[in-house]
Amino acid sequence: MTPRHLSDRERQMLDLVLSADFDGVHELREQARSAVVVGRCKCGCPSIALEVSDDAPAARLASRLVPSEGDILDEPRGQIILFLDDGRLSYLEYVWFGDRPSEWPDPSRVRVVG
């Protein structure tokens, strides 16, 4: 896949997950400015693989999973989670409970936890 800019909804989901305060979030927010989409989930859901500029600082987090997530408040239920590889944004995932979604939820339906 040719890298592309994030769509408005993808950007909203990424920004929501990074709106919480935790160690390393400043570096991740800086990375998010240069983030591009380099892949999609093969199942057809809206989850995306990300790539960021090598110039952006890496976050020093012990886990691959960012300690903040978006909980989808109504049906269909789900979560928005964000993964890192070596302290760099790598995958924005829509975890769903029920029918597979084809698009990201409206941000008004998402509560940030973490």
Sine and cosine of phi, psi and omega as CSV:
sin_phi,cos_phi,sin_psi,cos_psi,sin_omega,cos_omega
0.00,0.00,0.72,-0.69,0.09,-1.00
-0.95,0.30,0.77,-0.64,0.02,-1.00
-0.82,0.57,0.59,-0.80,0.03,-1.00
-0.65,-0.76,0.32,-0.95,0.07,-1.00
-0.92,0.38,0.44,-0.90,0.09,-1.00
-0.92,0.38,0.59,-0.81,0.12,-0.99
-0.94,0.34,0.21,-0.98,0.02,-1.00
-0.85,0.53,-0.70,0.71,-0.04,-1.00
-0.93,0.37,-0.64,0.77,0.07,-1.00
-0.87,0.49,-0.69,0.72,0.02,-1.00
-0.89,0.46,-0.66,0.75,0.02,-1.00
-0.89,0.46,-0.67,0.74,0.00,-1.00
-0.91,0.41,-0.69,0.72,0.03,-1.00
-0.88,0.47,-0.73,0.68,0.00,-1.00
-0.89,0.45,-0.60,0.80,0.04,-1.00
-0.88,0.48,-0.75,0.66,-0.02,-1.00
-0.88,0.47,-0.56,0.83,-0.02,-1.00
-1.00,0.01,0.15,0.99,0.00,-1.00
-0.99,0.15,-0.29,0.96,0.05,-1.00
-0.98,0.22,0.39,-0.92,0.05,-1.00
-0.99,-0.13,0.79,-0.61,0.08,-1.00
-0.36,-0.93,0.31,-0.95,0.01,-1.00
-0.85,0.52,0.77,-0.63,0.02,-1.00
1.00,-0.08,-0.13,0.99,-0.08,-1.00
-0.92,0.40,-0.53,0.85,-0.02,-1.00
-0.90,0.44,-0.66,0.75,0.05,-1.00
-0.91,0.42,-0.65,0.76,0.00,-1.00
-0.93,0.38,-0.60,0.80,0.06,-1.00
-0.90,0.43,-0.61,0.79,0.05,-1.00
-0.92,0.40,-0.67,0.74,0.06,-1.00
-0.87,0.50,-0.64,0.77,-0.06,-1.00
-0.86,0.51,-0.50,0.87,0.01,-1.00
-0.88,0.48,-0.52,0.86,-0.04,-1.00
-0.97,-0.24,0.05,1.00,-0.09,-1.00
-0.89,0.45,0.68,-0.73,0.12,-0.99
-0.77,-0.63,0.39,-0.92,0.04,-1.00
-1.00,0.06,0.79,-0.61,0.00,-1.00
-0.86,-0.52,0.05,1.00,0.02,-1.00
-0.10,-1.00,0.30,-0.96,0.03,-1.00
-0.79,-0.62,0.38,-0.92,0.08,-1.00
-0.92,0.39,0.66,-0.75,-0.04,-1.00
-0.97,0.24,-0.22,0.97,-0.04,-1.00
-0.98,0.18,-0.23,0.97,0.00,-1.00
0.97,-0.23,-0.10,1.00,0.07,-1.00
-0.97,0.24,0.16,-0.99,-0.08,-1.00
-0.99,0.15,0.05,1.00,-0.02,-1.00
-0.84,0.55,0.58,-0.81,-0.10,-1.00
-0.70,-0.71,0.54,-0.84,0.15,-0.99
-1.00,0.02,0.65,-0.76,-0.06,-1.00
-0.89,-0.46,0.42,-0.91,0.14,-0.99
-0.68,-0.74,0.62,-0.78,0.00,-1.00
-0.82,-0.57,0.27,-0.96,-0.01,-1.00
-0.88,0.48,0.65,-0.76,0.08,-1.00
-0.90,0.44,-0.38,0.92,-0.02,-1.00
-0.97,0.23,-0.34,0.94,-0.01,-1.00
-0.95,0.31,0.63,-0.77,-0.02,-1.00
-0.93,0.37,0.60,-0.80,0.06,-1.00
-0.98,0.18,0.56,-0.83,0.08,-1.00
-1.00,0.06,0.57,-0.82,0.02,-1.00
-0.98,-0.21,0.99,0.13,0.03,-1.00
-0.89,-0.46,0.62,-0.79,-0.04,-1.00
-0.96,0.27,-0.41,0.91,-0.09,-1.00
-0.96,-0.29,0.42,-0.91,0.13,-0.99
-0.98,0.22,-0.31,0.95,-0.03,-1.00
-0.99,-0.13,0.81,-0.59,0.03,-1.00
-0.90,0.43,0.68,-0.73,-0.08,-1.00
-0.98,0.20,0.58,0.82,0.05,-1.00
-0.56,-0.83,0.55,-0.83,0.02,-1.00
-0.49,-0.87,0.24,-0.97,0.08,-1.00
-0.96,-0.29,0.84,-0.55,0.08,-1.00
-0.99,-0.12,0.79,-0.62,0.02,-1.00
-0.99,0.11,0.83,-0.56,-0.24,-0.97
-0.98,0.18,-0.41,0.91,-0.04,-1.00
-0.73,-0.68,-0.10,-0.99,-0.08,-1.00
-0.96,0.27,0.64,-0.77,-0.11,0.99
-0.97,0.24,0.66,-0.75,-0.02,-1.00
-0.94,0.35,0.41,-0.91,0.05,-1.00
0.08,-1.00,-0.13,-0.99,0.01,-1.00
-0.61,-0.79,0.44,-0.90,0.14,-0.99
-0.92,-0.40,0.88,-0.48,0.00,-1.00
-0.83,-0.56,0.39,-0.92,-0.11,-0.99
-0.77,-0.64,0.77,-0.64,-0.01,-1.00
-0.95,-0.31,0.43,-0.90,0.05,-1.00
-0.84,-0.54,0.47,-0.88,0.22,-0.97
-0.82,-0.58,0.88,-0.48,-0.01,-1.00
0.80,0.60,0.67,0.75,0.05,-1.00
0.97,0.23,0.26,0.97,-0.01,-1.00
-0.84,-0.54,0.62,-0.78,0.03,-1.00
-0.82,0.58,0.75,-0.66,-0.04,-1.00
-0.72,-0.69,-0.48,0.88,-0.09,-1.00
-0.39,-0.92,0.81,-0.59,0.08,-1.00
-0.96,-0.29,0.91,-0.41,-0.16,-0.99
-0.91,-0.42,0.69,-0.72,0.12,-0.99
-0.98,-0.18,0.96,-0.29,0.06,-1.00
-1.00,-0.06,0.81,-0.58,-0.06,-1.00
-0.85,-0.52,0.39,-0.92,0.01,-1.00
-0.83,-0.56,1.00,-0.04,-0.06,-1.00
0.73,-0.68,-0.67,-0.74,-0.01,-1.00
-0.94,0.33,0.63,-0.78,-0.01,-1.00
-0.90,0.44,0.79,-0.62,0.05,-1.00
-0.98,0.19,0.48,-0.88,0.06,-1.00
-0.96,-0.27,-0.18,0.98,0.02,-1.00
-0.56,-0.83,0.30,-0.95,0.01,-1.00
-0.92,0.38,0.49,-0.87,0.02,-1.00
-0.95,0.31,0.30,-0.95,0.13,-0.99
-0.91,0.42,0.72,-0.69,-0.02,-1.00
-0.84,0.55,-0.44,0.90,0.02,-1.00
-0.92,0.38,-0.28,0.96,0.01,-1.00
-1.00,-0.02,0.00,1.00,-0.13,-0.99
-0.92,-0.40,0.78,-0.63,0.08,-1.00
-0.94,-0.34,0.77,-0.64,0.00,-1.00
-0.99,0.15,0.75,-0.66,0.02,-1.00
-0.82,-0.57,0.72,-0.69,0.05,-1.00
0.78,-0.62,0.00,0.00,0.00,0.00
